[in-house]
Amino acid sequence: MPEKLIGDRNCDRNLDLDSIPTTKSCHHCEGKGYLELRDCSGEIQREENCSFCNGTGKIEIETDKNIN
C-alpha cells in the first residue's frame, strides 16, 4: 500500500464546507435585483426585474462539496 503523502488531498483536515459562500452578487444588475431601461437621452423609461437573478440580486454559485 502506498504511503500517504503530506500533500495528499485525503489528509486529515477539517474543512468547514458551510463557510464556503454559495451566492454572490448578480453581475447583470450589480446586486440591485432590477434593471433601469433608459431612452436615447438617458431618461429612465421603466424598471424591470433582472432575468438573471429573478429580482433577488444574488446568483447561486456551484461548489464542489465532494472534497475528500
Sequence and secondary structure as in RCSB ss.txt:
>XXXX:A:sequence
MPEKLIGDRNCDRNLDLDSIPTTKSCHHCEGKGYLELRDCSGEIQREENCSFCNGTGKIEIETDKNIN
>XXXX:A:secstr
     TT TTSS    GGGS  EEE TTTTTSSEEEEE TTS EEEEEE TTTTTSSEEE        
